Amino acid sequence: MLDRDSIIASIGDLSVTPRVIRYLSLFLKSPDADITPAIEAIKTEPVLTAAMLAACNSPHHFRGEKLLCLEHAILRLGYRETYRIALLITFRQGLRISNLPDNVVADYLWSRAVTAACAMESLAAPTHASSAYTIGLLHLIGCFILARNRTPLAAFDSTHPESMLAAQEAAYGIAYPEAGALALDQWGFPPEIWMPVKFQLHPSEAAPWVEDAFMLSRAMSVANFIEQSRPDSPAYLAQSREHAYIETFVRDVEATSAELIATFHSIRPRRPSWASCYDER
């Protein structure tokens, strides 16, 4: 019988390796800290190591010499970019659900999370950007925890989060915001990360992290609008908004998230018609 207790108990079995993220997040808070433990942790993860080397040798970061050493790659990328890549890869690889027939929907949830992360990063003050990005990227992690317990991902329509929450609570006694917060807490993430995730639909209850919770709520709305504008998204709305005024902030978030999704996915998301229109200007 699938219930609240069994779902919570399953969190420890989730195939995510968050220790790299913890090392890097601590370093971002204390620039004088020793990053050696993080580098050694990354070296134990072949996918992460390959991603770092590929990123530092990409056209965006290339500096005239191909690097094959992880330490040199991290120095070229910078610690903030290293953190972003490590977080994306950990989330992307660790939450891939074996033998799940609807991993297409998992890809959709992942792309929404990336878009929300980019929105959070843009909304936050520079000193708070890394933790804001983390909150945005991990806010849907509870959906994957429930999916691993044979709850079909096709039922997770994050376009209507309140309906999704009510259905999950009625069926299992727990929904994705609480499941995600419990997982992040268990993995050692601080309350400043998991509290906004827990209260993402009720931000006023997230004291003393109300501001971040409201920021996440806004970022989710931006991600929702962008997904509804992408023709290849399950959330796509046929009625076009291409002639409507699109805020510069939204255009920038869409462009950044599309680039990130393309970097870590074999298929680049289709750009909204309004995005290509602005790109040409």
N, C-alpha and C positions, 0 to 999 in steps of 0.2 A: 504494500500500500504506500503510495507516494504521498508524503505529508510534510509539514513544516520541519519536523525534527530530522527526517531522512535527507531533506534537501540541505539543511545546515550541515549535517554530518558529511555530506559529499564534498563540501568545499575543500577539505584537505587533500582530496584526490585530484583536484583540477590541475591539469598539466601546464602550469604557468611557472616561470622561474623569475620571481620578482626581486631576487636579491641584487641583481645588477642595477635595477631601477633604484632600489634603496640606497645603494652605494653612491650612485650618480646624483640622486636628489640631495643627499647629505652634503656632497661636494659643492653643489650649486648654492647651498645655504652658507657654507663656510669655504670660501675660495682658497684658504690656506691649508685646507685638509689634504691628506695624502690620497691621491687618486689611484695609487698602485692596486689596492684591493679591487677596485672597479675594473681596471684593465685585466687583472688576472681572472676575474669572474667572466668577463667578456670572452677571454681566450678559451674558456671551457664550453662556449656556445658557438659551434661552427657557423650557424646561420647568422648570428650577430656579427661575428668577425668578418664574414664575407660581405655583409651589408655595409659595414664601416669602410672596408677597403674599396668596395664598388662606389660608395658615395664620395669618398675623397678623390677618386680618379674620374668622377663624372665631369662633364664639361663645365658645370657650375662651380666646382671646387678645384679643377685642375690647375696646377701652377707650373707646368712645363716639365714635370718629372713624375713618372708613375711610381706610386708608393706601394710597397708590399709588406710593410711593418705596421702592426696595429698601433703602437705608440706614436709613430710619426703620423699615421692617419688621423688619430684623435687630435693631435696638435694642429693639423691642417684644418680639420672640421671645426675645432673649437668645442668647448665642453657643453655649451648649450645645444648645439646641433647634434653632438654625440648623444646627449640625453634624449632628444626628440626621436632620433633614429632607433635607439635602444628600446624606448617605450613603445614605438610603433611595431617593431619586429616582435617584441615579447608578446604584445597583445595579439598581433596577427597570427603568429605561429602557435603560441600556446593555447589559443582558444579555438583552433581548428578542430572540429568535432568529427572523429572518425566514423565512417559508415552512416553519416547523417544524410538522408536523401535530399534535404533542402539547404545545402550549404550556400546556395545562391542567395537565400534570405540572410544567411550569416554574413555574406559579403555586403549585402545591403545595409545591415545594422552597423557593420564595421565602417562603411563609407560615411554613414550618418555621424558616427562617433568622431571620425577624423574631421568632418566639417564643423561639428560643435567645438572640437578642440581648437581649431583655427580661429573660430569666432571668440572663444574664451581668451585666447592669447592676444587677440586684437583689442578686446575690451579692457583687459587688465593693465595695471600700471607696469612699467618695465621691470621693476623689482619683484613683481608678483607673477610675471608671465609664465614661468615654468610650472608653478603649482596650478595655475589656472588652466594651462594646457593639459596637465595630467587629469584634472577633474573632468574636463570636457571629453577627453579620450576614453576615460573609464566609466562614464556615467551609465552606460548600457551593459556593463559587464554582468549584471544580475540576470539579464536575458539569456546569456550563454550558460550560466550556472543552472538555470531552470531547464534549458534545452538539453543539457547533458543527462537530465533525469527523465528523458523521454517525453518531455513536453515539446510538441512540434514547433519549430521556429516559425512556420507559416502562420501561427496564431499570434505572433508578436508584431502587431501593426503599430509601430511607434509613432505613426502619424496621429494616432488618437491615444495618447499615453494614459489618460484617466480611465478610459474604457479597458485598456490593457491591464492596468493596475487592479481594477475592480474584478475582472475575470480571473486573474491569477490568485488574488486573495480569497475569492469564493471557492476556487478549486483546491488550493493547497495551503491556505492560511499564511502565505507569504508571497510578496510580489518583488519584482526586479529591483526597486530602489533599496529595500532592506537587504535583500540577498547580496547585492553588490557591495553595500556598506559593510556587511558582516565579513565578506571575503577580503576586502581591502584592509579591514582592521586585523583580521587573522594573519594576513601576509606582512603586517608590520607598518602599513602606511599610517601616518598621523591623522588625528581627527580633522585637521584642516582640509584633508582630501576626502575622507569618507563621509563626513557630516553633510556637506553639500550634496553628495550623491544620494544619501539616505533621504534627504528632504527636498529633492529636486522638484517635486510636484507641490510641495508645501513649504516654500522657502522661508516664510515668516517664522517657522518652528525650528530653524537651524541655528539659533543663538549658541555661541557668539560668532558664527560664520554666516550670518544672514546675508551679508553683502555678496559673498561668493555664491550662495545658493540662488539669489536673485539674478546674479550674472549668468549662472548656468541656465536658469529658466529662459533668459533672453537668448543665450547662445542656442538653446534647443529650438526656439522659435525661428531663428535665422536658418539653422540646419534644415528645419522642416520646410521652410519656403524654398530653399535651394533644391532640396530633393524633389519637391513638387514641380520644379522647373526643368529637371533633367529627364529627357525623353526615355532613357533606359532604366529609370528608377521605378520600383513597384509603387511608389507614392506619386508618380507623375499624374498631373491633372491635364486633361486634354485641352481645356480652355486656356489658350495662350495668354500670357501676360507680357509678351515681348515689347509692347508699346507703352507699358506702364513705366512710371518713373522708378528706377532702381537705385537705391541709396549707394553711394560710393563704397561705404563700408561693406555692404553685402556683396558688391562686385569683387572687392578685394579678397574677401573670405572665400568666395566661390573659386576664384583663380588659384589661390594658395592651396585650398583643399584638393582641387582637381589635380594639381601638380604632385601633391603628396600621394594621393591615391594611385596615380599613374606610376609613381616611383616604386611602390610596394605591391603593385597588382599587375597582372599580365595584360589587362584590358583597361585602357584609359576611359574614364566615364565620359559620356556624351555631354558636351557643354550645352547649357541653355541657349536658346536662340538670342536672348538678350545679352548673354555674355560675349558671344562672337561678334555681335553688333558693336559693343563697346570696345572690344579688343582691336577692331579695325580702325578706331578713331585715332 
